[in-house]
């Protein structure tokens, strides 16, 4: 039986343990804070940021504290007739929950440092969806590294508690009874949290300068509290609220049923999509075969994906609507009208991916009307090996098709996806980094080795070129280019710290969103186009060639690439933001949110603007932003209650 003195000593030890765990969390999360920007705003902003940071780190520990408290409740163990387990259970719960909490925020911090995001819905979807984790391209060394790091956190927390238990046996070493400070510290935490919420609500409602609020982006999972109606009722003049992009309601897409006159001689379609294909790699040095083919086709040099990730990139090129519609398509299992039109016209279909059609969930959205037996993927081998196998299978499908019927084939290439895959014969850039271990990679190492990592990427893109060439050569050798439309493009780009991040899915920077676009249409003279174009323009370009009679506005917000029409602006999307881009400015807005957190204004090609320039441009673009908000709600109707 545990004596009262022993129980008191055990509780004191746990208080010390969580105090040290709190300090560890503060140390881990400090790297996310933008102290420099806070200083530039003023002392009040620095205090606001540090106060929010301190109170939130305490809140992060609440689940661990609650679990430990429950594990140490005498009533639970007395009911189980095991009172001697009270202390052991509480300490085990403390070690496990404390280690998991600090490990989670350590991983969260690493994710933010590398990709500019905290663990969010996108990351959770990546983990729980079949094929999601495989899409990361982690190596065996990465997997082992994650296990080692996790074990190190657990051992570290166990060692900390062991040391504190040992010290507790020597009262002279623990003269400060930290338990006496528990209630005063709780009071400080309460006032700190209350002050943080009040400061945010006041600034959001009454201040003309809300730059301070943007600093909270560095505090993981900060929840903004607004009180605009409260201040209005008190008689204060509340500052105008900045609108944010939002999409609500049920999907109403297409706006009108798709109708068509079947062409007498329908085109075949070969649609080639590469993972992470940067616009600046389409040149004779890196991609000689693809550059040569582009010289015979329509090439678009100022082309943007519909977003910065695979989900949105492929979705927008097939539907012609902004990526903000993805949830509505997913919930209703809506396929792309382009695919529906092909199926209605009796096209032979065979689709291939070197990733999986289940992640992102294309088999439940844009390709949901395609029979499962026509969706093919290879699960073994590295990306370049899967690409080779799939290209062979695709050409075999074309070879064995019924020549009397048109065909559609789609191929998603994986070679240029991190870790960037290629065989020895594709090496054109040396030296390059042999492997990328995500578990041990940090920002300083990333900066030091970025040139080597980019060389690895360029080698992978060179291999991609060889696989594109297999398709181009086959089509030419079999005289299929005379009646086949060929589309070749990237799902999105890939950044190598040009704007502070590596990879994609973090910002709407040009390196992450610009991709090549090559379109071969039989009978058209080769041309290079320098107008602003988007993935959303592909359905309005291809659908009329299939005999579709509807205006593009019935199923897309894009334009026909071959027309003289010009974009006023294009839209970009990711998991939680909508982007606006024209020839003057690029604006990022949060979706379905309040306040200013998440808003970003830069030049059209990511040029840094002063605060005054950003505010002026944002104000000047209001009429276009209103159009954008109407655009992202065009294909919805109010939800029924």
PyMOL commands that set and color helices and strands:
alter all, ss='L'
color gray80, all
select helices_A, chain A and resi 4-30+35-41+43-60+62-71+74-79+85-115+121-128+133-136+140-168+171-174+178-206+211-218+228-233+279-281+288-294+310-319+323-332+337-344+362-364+372-374+383-400+424-426+443-477+480-482+510-513+537-546+552-554+611-620+622-631
alter helices_A, ss='H'
color red, helices_A
select strands_A, chain A and resi 250-251+268-274+298-304+348-353+375-377+407-413+484-490+495-496+502-503+517-520+527-534+570-573+577-581+585-590+600-603+636-637
alter strands_A, ss='S'
color yellow, strands_A
deselect
rebuild
show_as cartoon
